[in-house]
Amino acid sequence: QVQLVESGGGLVQPGGSLRLSCASSGSIFSIYAMGWYRQAPGKQRELVATITRSRSTNYADSVKDRFTISRDNAKNTVYLQMNSLKPEDTAVYYCNAHKLTGSDYWGQGTQVTVSS
């Protein structure tokens, strides 16, 4: 089992920044990739960004050049730096851990609201 705990969400004005953190614990040795997904009201959950064990990254087109995913292996933590936030970035953001066995683990989610 893998436990994921997100933090760092909140209310921010358009154009502002936030940094999300996701701390992992448990059976983390076989995690291949970690990522962030988001779900806005009335919409399906969508990929935001992922990072593999070798630090290869992938981003949704809507967040490229604004968001940066990174990881600190010593702290077993993944970060999502979000800059130039827009109202359409408002959503619950979920941390994900993916194993090569096909297992996926999810955090409880953290709310990000972009509004003036």
Backbone torsions as a table, in degrees:
resi	resn	phi	psi	omega
1	GLN	NA	148.4	177.4
2	VAL	-124.2	132.9	175.5
3	GLN	-108.3	134.6	-179.4
4	LEU	-126.0	131.0	-179.7
5	VAL	-127.5	116.2	179.4
6	GLU	-91.3	154.6	173.3
7	SER	-155.5	164.6	174.2
8	GLY	106.7	-3.5	178.4
9	GLY	-72.3	174.1	178.4
10	GLY	160.8	-165.7	180.0
11	LEU	-102.0	130.7	-179.9
12	VAL	-142.2	149.7	178.3
13	GLN	-77.8	155.0	175.5
14	PRO	-54.3	137.4	-176.7
15	GLY	90.0	-9.7	-179.0
16	GLY	-82.6	-175.6	-176.7
17	SER	-131.7	152.8	172.2
18	LEU	-145.1	153.4	172.6
19	ARG	-124.3	121.5	176.0
20	LEU	-93.9	145.7	176.5
21	SER	-125.2	148.3	177.5
22	CYS	-136.7	109.4	179.3
23	ALA	-94.4	130.0	-179.0
24	SER	-110.3	150.0	176.8
25	SER	-152.1	169.2	-179.2
26	GLY	96.2	-140.9	-176.8
27	SER	-82.8	70.7	-172.8
28	ILE	-92.7	-4.9	-172.3
29	PHE	-65.1	-26.7	-175.9
30	SER	-106.1	17.3	176.7
31	ILE	-72.4	127.3	179.1
32	TYR	-90.0	-43.3	-177.3
33	ALA	-144.1	152.6	173.1
34	MET	-127.7	156.5	-176.7
35	GLY	-160.9	175.5	176.5
36	TRP	-121.0	135.6	174.5
37	TYR	-125.9	163.0	177.5
38	ARG	-142.0	154.4	178.3
39	GLN	-138.7	117.0	176.7
40	ALA	-90.8	157.6	-180.0
41	PRO	-55.7	129.6	177.8
42	GLY	78.4	4.5	-178.8
43	LYS	-121.8	163.2	177.6
44	GLN	-79.3	157.1	175.7
45	ARG	-66.2	136.9	-177.7
46	GLU	-131.2	153.2	177.5
47	LEU	-68.6	137.3	172.5
48	VAL	-107.0	-55.0	-178.6
49	ALA	-162.9	150.7	175.3
50	THR	-134.8	157.6	176.8
51	ILE	-143.2	131.6	-178.8
52	THR	-89.0	176.1	178.9
53	ARG	-59.5	-32.3	179.1
54	SER	-88.8	9.1	176.5
55	ARG	71.6	22.6	169.8
56	SER	-74.9	133.9	-174.2
57	THR	-117.6	157.9	177.4
58	ASN	-145.3	138.7	-177.1
59	TYR	-130.7	149.4	168.4
60	ALA	-67.8	145.4	-179.1
61	ASP	-56.9	-33.9	-175.2
62	SER	-69.0	-16.4	-177.4
63	VAL	-118.1	-3.7	179.4
64	LYS	-56.5	141.2	179.5
65	ASP	72.7	-1.5	176.5
66	ARG	-118.0	-36.3	-177.3
67	PHE	-109.5	147.6	176.6
68	THR	-134.2	125.6	176.5
69	ILE	-100.0	140.7	178.9
70	SER	-148.8	168.2	179.3
71	ARG	-142.8	147.5	175.3
72	ASP	-117.6	100.8	-175.1
73	ASN	-65.4	-31.4	-179.9
74	ALA	-65.3	-30.6	-179.3
75	LYS	-101.5	-0.7	-177.2
76	ASN	52.2	43.6	-174.7
77	THR	-130.6	140.2	174.9
78	VAL	-115.2	141.9	-177.7
79	TYR	-120.4	154.2	171.3
80	LEU	-132.3	106.5	176.4
81	GLN	-87.5	121.1	-176.8
82	MET	-116.0	117.0	178.8
83	ASN	-116.1	164.0	178.3
84	SER	49.3	48.5	-175.9
85	LEU	-65.5	145.6	-178.8
86	LYS	-120.3	156.9	176.9
87	PRO	-54.7	-32.8	-179.8
88	GLU	-73.0	-4.8	172.9
89	ASP	-83.5	-7.0	179.4
90	THR	-62.0	124.5	-177.1
91	ALA	-177.5	171.2	166.3
92	VAL	-88.2	127.4	-178.2
93	TYR	-102.0	130.3	-177.1
94	TYR	-117.3	138.0	173.2
95	CYS	-89.0	142.6	-178.9
96	ASN	-131.1	141.8	171.7
97	ALA	-123.0	131.3	-175.8
98	HIS	-121.8	129.2	177.5
99	LYS	-103.3	154.5	178.8
100	LEU	-64.6	-18.5	175.4
101	THR	-70.5	-13.4	-178.4
102	GLY	103.4	-6.3	-179.6
103	SER	-74.2	140.3	176.4
104	ASP	-123.6	140.6	178.6
105	TYR	-126.7	146.7	-175.4
106	TRP	-129.6	146.7	170.7
107	GLY	-82.3	-178.8	-176.4
108	GLN	-82.7	-13.8	178.9
109	GLY	95.5	150.2	175.7
110	THR	-136.5	135.2	-174.8
111	GLN	-80.8	131.5	171.9
112	VAL	-119.8	122.6	179.4
113	THR	-123.0	123.3	179.4
114	VAL	-111.8	110.0	-174.7
115	SER	-159.2	148.0	175.7
116	SER	-94.6	NA	NA
